[in-house]
Amino acid sequence: MKNITLSLQGVIILFVIFLAGTVFAQEATTSLTDVGQEVEAKVDPGLTSANTFYFVERAGEEIKRVFITDPLAQAEYAARLADERLMEATWLAEQGETKQLEKTVQLYTQEFNTATYAVVNADGTINQEKTLELQAELARTATQNLKTLNAVALNNVDAAYAVSLAEAQTIKRQTELMSAIAISDTETAAKIYKTAIDQSALEVSNKAASVSSGGKIRDLDESIQGFSTYVNYGRSIDNSEISGTAQNSLDDVTQLLTGLQINTRIDTSDGTLNDGRSTGVTSNTVNPNSNGTITANTGAPQITAGSAGAPAYQSSSNGGFSWQAYILNY
């Protein structure tokens, strides 16, 4: 019996090693420029966390990782795994596998964080050209990843909160990448930044339109939070082109939000923003005020904003609310 057990363990180990080799062979033909694009192109992600043997694939990935010692190669590998997790998340969202989707989105975040850390902290004096290339590609990939995550959240609203955490981490890592790029290539950093903040501003616009027709105010608040990260990064970095883009985008979004008519559900009985799954009172016309509040004609309760220090939505009689202050206070 003992011999049989040992033989079975040996078979499993050999299978895992074989799988790791298969994964390596498949990935050897994939460049980092393909990462992010494959999410839309590939329909079948292969094994997912909903599959019984998913652990075997994950074990194979980790075995291969052990043998990768070069920081830039580590970044490329982690980026490919992040891409794989996004493909799996897309499929799981379509299948309604909420629990597994949330787990997979967390795995995506871990891999993308690993990739970013490796490439940002790589010794650029050894291979400066390759380091900058990978930083730029990963920063561009982040923009595509955010589009994919937004689509995932739309396909499975029950996992929206977990996805929003992944989006926030992706934006944070992307700004770190852009800061690293700007040190030696300000033009590339500025182009990547403009694409990213334009996409974020478009998401705010879409969520604002949704709120005006009955969508959740929490969704608008989360999109503003992501946009705020880009704005505050752009205003803080010593790069006139990036800071100018940040200010222009801030002005455009502020103008868009000014006078916004909100017809939406407040998500909890006390009005606080949570995961958006609860029901609550309905606000029709909402008017902004100078003290960081918004007046609803139905007397909406206070809704605490997404982070400490940000203004709150509540009943008030004062006028002149500043959306710029709201965004910059995140």
N, C-alpha and C positions, 0 to 999 in steps of 0.2 A: 504493500500500500504506500509505503514511504517512497519507493522508487517511482511509482506511478505519479505521486504528487510532485516529486522533483522533475519528472519528465514534463508534466503539464506546465510547471513554472518555466521550464526551459523553452517550451513551445511559445508561451506568451511573450517571453523576453525576446526570442528570435523574431516573433511577429511584430513587436513594437519597433525593433531595430530595422526590420524590413520597411515598416511604414514610415519611419523617419527618413530612410533612404529615398522612398517614393516621394515624400514631401519635398526633400531636397532637390530631386530631379525635376519636379514640377516647377519649383520656385526658381530654379537656375535660369529659366527662360523668361522670367518676369523682372522687369526693371522697376525702379521706384517711380518712374514717370507713369507707369500703368496703375499704381496704387490709387484708389478712389474711382478711377474710370471703370474698373472691373465690377464695382458694386451694381451699376446699372446694366452692364453687359451680361453678367452671369446670372442665370435664372436659378439653377440648382446649386446650392452651396455645399453639397456633399453632406457629411455627417454634421449634425447640430447637437446642442445640449439636450434636445428632446430625444436623442437617439441613445439606446442602451450602451452602445460601444463608443460613445463620444470620448470617454476617458482614454481610450487607446490612442486616438488621434492626438489628444492633448499631451499624452505621455511621450509620443513620438516627437512632438514639437519641442518639448522640454529637453529631451535627450539631445536633439540637434543643437539646441541653444548652448548646452554645456561646452560644445566643441568650437564655438565661435568666440574668439578672444579679441579680435580687432573691433574697436569702438564703432567705427563707421559701418562695418558689417553687421554689428549688433543692432544698430539703428535701422538698417535696411530690413533686417529680419523681423524686428519688432513691428515695423511699419507694415510689412506683408501680413503679419498675424493680425494686426489691427484691421486691415482691409478684409481679411477672412472673417473676423468677428462681425464686421458690418454686413457682409453678405449673409451671414447666418441670421443676424438680427432682422434684416429685411424679410427673409423668408419666414421667420418666426412671427413677425408682426402680421404678415398676411394670413398665417395659419391660426392666429388668435392665441398663441402660446405665451401668455403674459408673463408667468413666473420665469420661464426659461429665457424669455426675451430680456427681462430685467437683469438676469444673471449674465447674459451674453453682452449686453451693453456695458456692464461693469468690467468684463474682460477686455472689451474694446478699449475702454478708458485706461486700463492698466498698461496695455500694449502701446497705446499712443503716447502715454506719459513716459514709458521706457524708451521709446524711439527718440522722443524729443530730448530727454535728459542725455542720452548717449551722444547725439549729434551736437547739442549745444555745448557740452563739456568735453568734446573731443579736442585733442591737441592739434590745432590748426596749423602749427608750424611744421608738422610732419607731412601733411597733404592738404594745404590750404585750399586749393582749387576744388578738390573732391568734397571737403568739408562744407564749403560755401554752396556747392551744387546740391548736396543733400539737404542742407538747411532750407534752401529755397524750394526744393521739390516737396519737402515735408510741410512747409508753410502753405504752399498752394494746395496740397492734398487736404489740409485742414479745412479749407473753404468748401471743397467738395464733400468732405465728411459731414460738415454741418448741414448741407443740403440733404444728404442721405438720412441723417438723424431726424431732421424735421419731417421727412416723408415717413419714417418709421413711426414717429409719434402720431401722425395723422392716421396711419393704418391701425394703430392700437392705442386708443386714448387712455386705457387703463395703465399703460406703462409710461405715460407722458412725463410723470415726475422723474422717474429714473433716467429717461432720455434727456430731460432738461439739465440734470446734473452732469451728464456726459457732455452736453453742449457747452456748459460753462467751463469744464475742464479743457475741452478742445480749444476754446477761445483763449483761455489763459496760456496754454502751451504755445498757441500760434503767436501771441504777442511776444513771448520769450524768444521764439525763433526769429521774428522780425527784428527784434532788438539786436540779436547776434548778427544778422545779415547786414543791418544798417551800419555796423562798425566798419565794414570794408566795401559795401556795395549799396549805397543809399538809393540809387535809382531802382534797383530790383526790389528793395524793401518797400519803397513808395508805391510801386506798381502792385505788389501783393497786398499791401494795406488797402489801397483804393478798391480793389476787387472785393476784399473781405468786408469792408465797411459799407460798400454799396449793397452787397447782398444782405447784410444785417439791416440796413435802412429799409430795404424792400420788404423784409419780413415784418418789421414794425408797421409798415404801411398796410400789409395784408391783414395783420392781426387787428389793426385799428378799424379797418373796414369790417372785419368779422364782428368786433365788439359793437359797432354801430348797428349791426343787424341781429344782435342777440347772442353773440359769442361770449365766451368767458373772459372777464376782465383780467383774470390771472394769467391767461395766455399772452395778453398784451403786455402785462407787467414783466413777464419773463423775457419777451423779445426786447423790451426796452432795457432790461438788465444786461443782456448780451451786447446790445448796441452801446450802452454806457461804458462797458469795458473797453471797446474799441475807441470810443471818443476820449476817455480819460488817458488811455495809452498814447494816443496820437497827440494830445495836448501836452503830455509830459516829456516826450522824447525830443532830443535836440536835432530836429530835422524840419526845416521850414516847409518842405513839400508835404510831409506827412501831417504836420500840425495844421497846415492850411486846409488839407483835405478833411481833417477832423472837424475843424470849425465850420466849413461849408456844409458838411453832412449834418452837424448839429443844428445849424440854422434851418436846413431843409426839413428835418424831422420835426423840429419845434413848430415850424409853420404848419406842417401837416397836422400836428396834434392840437394846435390852438383851435378852440371852439369845437372840439370833438364832441359829437353827440353820442352818448353811450346808452344802449338799450341791452342790458345784460343781466345775467343771474349773479348775485353775490353768493359765494360758494359755501358759506357756513352761517349758522344762526347768529353768531356774534360778529360776522362781517370780516373776520380775519382771513387772509389768503393762506390756503393750505394746499393740498394736492388736487383741489378742484373737483373732487368727486361728490361732495355733499351738495344738497340743495339749499336754497335760501330765498331771501326776498328779491324782488325785481326792482331795478332802477330804470326809469325812463330817460328823461333829459337830465344830464349832469353838467353843472357849470363849475369851472375852475376858480380857485381863490388864491389870494396873495400869500396866505399863511401856510401854504402847502396842503391845502385841503380841497375837496371837491364837493359841491352841493348837489344833491339829487332832489328832484321835486317830490319824491316819495319819502323823503327823510331817511335816506339810507344810513345804516349804522357805519361806524368807522371800519375801514379796511386797512390794516397795517401793511405798508409797502414791503417789497421783497427783501430789504436788508436794513440794518441799523442806520439810522440817520436820514433815511429817505422820507419824504413827505408822506402823509397818509390821506386816503380818501375818507371824508366824513362830512356830516352836515355842518354848514357854516354860512354866515351871511356876508362875509368879506369877499371882495372881488380882486381879480388881477393875478391869478395863479401863473407861475413861471414853469413851463415844461423844461426849460434849460436847467433850472435849479434842480428840478426833480431828477433829471438824467444824471447830472454831475454829482448829485449826492449819493449815488450808488457806490 
